[in-house]
């Protein structure tokens, strides 16, 4: 819903034309602008107290004067604070500094999976399986906090230096106790259509299984090169890309993408367990090949 505050290309230039560059906002010295959307602008920054690298997202000035937009922005920060987990981008600070309403998170400089997918076309099955574990753990942490992300997709999965990923951007998230938030005030359904579970697109109530469907769509994109089409997953391509010891990955993706939520795994924990079996099979096969 809001501009992604956490992932930047290393080559982003310093935007000296932006009047915020060089200023301190909420204890963070703005270094350069790294992205902008309709509702917010995102900056790379340094925390004044210790030099920690941060991403500072600042609500658009014309929205910062409207209490409703400010509440939604603050709600995103509150959800980040509530859902702390090592696979979710951590919140550093949030608040108002003069006219600026901001959220500061840890800066992740290795890009996101959308960028990597655009560069490479598709990813190896072994890497996709490990990414899936990271994302499923993040989804499980949100579910434990009674939060549904509603916008799981490659662009919201940020790559750490060790290749692991963190989930970002809770701007579309839903608190499961807040039934009135299924759609936005303007009637639109939050999220990205190509990664949106059928029940979410139909404006029905959602739970963790909507995020698991989006995880399946994301894994489909990483493995095949595109999310599933209107007709459903490309089973032939999935099975071709995840053969042998990776066959269990294709089977899991098919289950995640079941149209009826009752036919999907019931929890993120179940997904992590299934992926553990896939990864162990890969490790055994690799050791057998080495021994041979």
Residue pairs with C-beta under 8 A, 6 or more apart in sequence:
1 39
1 151
1 169
1 171
1 172
1 184
1 190
2 37
2 39
2 40
2 57
2 73
2 76
2 169
2 171
3 35
3 36
3 37
3 39
3 40
3 41
3 42
3 57
4 35
4 42
4 112
4 155
4 156
4 168
4 169
5 35
5 40
5 42
5 55
5 56
5 57
5 103
5 105
5 168
5 169
6 55
6 89
6 105
6 106
6 107
6 108
6 158
6 166
6 168
6 169
7 55
7 108
7 109
7 110
7 111
7 112
7 115
7 158
7 159
7 168
8 34
8 35
8 44
8 55
8 107
8 108
8 109
8 111
9 111
9 115
10 109
12 32
12 34
12 44
13 32
14 21
14 31
14 32
15 21
15 32
15 33
18 30
18 32
18 33
18 41
18 43
20 30
20 33
20 41
20 43
20 58
20 100
21 30
21 31
21 32
21 33
21 43
22 29
22 30
23 29
23 30
24 30
24 48
25 45
25 56
25 58
25 97
25 100
25 102
26 56
26 93
26 94
26 95
26 97
26 100
26 102
26 104
27 47
27 48
27 49
27 93
28 45
28 46
28 47
28 48
28 54
28 56
28 93
28 102
28 104
29 45
29 46
29 47
29 48
30 43
30 44
30 45
30 56
31 43
31 44
31 45
31 46
32 43
32 44
33 41
33 42
33 43
34 42
34 43
34 44
34 55
35 41
35 42
36 42
38 60
39 59
39 60
39 63
39 69
40 57
40 58
40 59
40 60
40 73
41 57
41 58
41 60
42 55
42 56
42 57
42 58
43 55
43 56
43 57
43 58
44 53
44 54
44 55
44 56
44 107
45 53
45 54
45 55
45 56
45 104
45 107
46 52
46 53
46 54
47 53
47 54
47 92
47 104
52 92
52 106
53 106
53 107
53 109
54 92
54 104
54 105
54 106
54 107
55 104
55 105
55 106
55 107
55 108
56 102
56 103
56 104
57 102
57 103
57 104
57 105
58 100
58 101
58 102
59 69
59 70
59 73
59 100
59 101
59 102
61 99
63 69
63 70
63 73
64 70
64 99
64 100
64 101
68 185
70 101
72 171
73 101
73 103
74 94
74 101
76 103
76 170
76 171
76 173
77 91
77 94
77 103
79 145
79 147
79 170
79 173
79 175
80 88
80 89
80 90
80 91
80 103
80 105
80 170
81 91
82 145
82 147
83 141
83 142
83 145
83 147
83 170
84 90
84 91
84 141
85 137
85 138
85 141
86 166
87 134
87 135
87 137
87 138
87 141
87 164
87 165
87 166
87 167
88 138
88 141
88 142
88 166
88 167
88 168
89 105
89 106
89 108
89 158
89 166
89 167
89 168
90 105
90 106
91 103
91 104
91 105
92 104
92 105
92 106
93 102
93 103
93 104
94 102
94 103
94 104
95 101
95 102
96 102
105 168
108 158
108 159
108 160
108 166
108 168
110 158
110 159
110 160
110 161
111 158
111 159
112 154
112 155
112 156
112 157
112 158
112 159
112 168
113 131
113 154
113 155
113 157
113 158
113 159
113 165
113 218
113 222
114 153
114 154
114 155
116 123
116 154
116 159
117 123
117 154
117 221
117 222
117 225
121 225
122 222
122 223
122 224
122 225
122 241
123 131
123 222
123 223
125 223
125 241
125 242
125 246
125 249
126 246
126 282
127 163
127 222
128 219
128 222
128 223
128 242
128 249
129 246
129 249
129 275
129 278
129 279
129 282
130 163
130 164
130 279
131 157
131 165
131 219
131 222
132 215
132 219
132 249
132 252
132 271
132 275
133 272
133 275
133 276
133 279
134 164
134 165
134 166
135 152
135 157
135 165
135 167
135 215
135 218
136 212
136 215
136 268
136 271
136 272
136 275
137 268
137 272
138 166
138 167
139 149
139 152
139 167
139 208
139 211
139 212
139 215
139 268
139 271
140 208
140 267
140 268
140 269
140 272
142 148
142 149
142 167
142 173
142 208
142 211
143 207
143 208
143 211
143 267
143 268
146 175
146 176
146 177
147 170
147 173
147 174
147 175
147 176
148 173
148 174
148 176
148 206
148 207
148 208
148 210
148 211
149 156
149 167
149 170
149 172
149 173
149 211
149 214
150 172
150 173
150 174
150 190
150 191
150 200
150 206
150 210
150 211
150 214
151 169
151 171
151 172
151 173
151 190
151 191
151 192
151 195
151 214
152 167
152 195
152 211
152 214
152 215
152 217
152 218
153 192
153 194
153 195
153 214
153 217
153 218
154 218
154 221
154 222
156 167
156 168
156 169
157 165
157 166
157 167
157 168
157 218
158 165
158 166
158 167
158 168
159 165
160 166
171 190
172 190
172 191
174 181
174 182
174 190
174 206
175 181
176 207
179 205
182 189
182 203
182 204
182 205
182 206
183 189
183 190
183 203
184 190
189 196
189 200
189 201
189 203
191 200
191 214
193 201
194 217
194 227
195 214
195 217
195 218
195 221
195 227
196 210
196 214
197 206
197 209
197 210
197 211
197 213
197 214
197 261
198 213
198 259
199 205
199 206
199 210
199 261
200 206
200 210
200 213
207 261
208 267
208 268
209 261
209 264
209 265
209 266
210 261
211 268
212 256
212 264
212 265
212 268
212 271
213 256
213 257
213 258
213 261
213 264
215 256
215 271
216 228
216 233
216 252
216 253
216 254
216 255
216 256
216 257
216 264
217 227
217 228
217 257
218 227
219 249
219 253
219 256
220 226
220 227
220 228
220 233
220 234
220 238
220 253
220 257
221 227
223 238
223 241
223 242
223 249
223 250
223 253
224 234
224 237
224 238
224 241
228 234
228 257
232 257
232 259
233 253
233 254
233 257
235 250
235 254
238 250
238 253
238 254
239 247
239 250
241 250
242 248
242 249
242 250
242 253
244 285
245 278
245 281
245 282
245 284
245 285
246 278
246 281
246 282
248 274
248 277
248 278
248 281
249 275
249 278
252 265
252 271
252 274
252 275
252 278
255 263
255 264
255 265
256 264
256 265
256 271
257 264
258 264
265 271
265 274
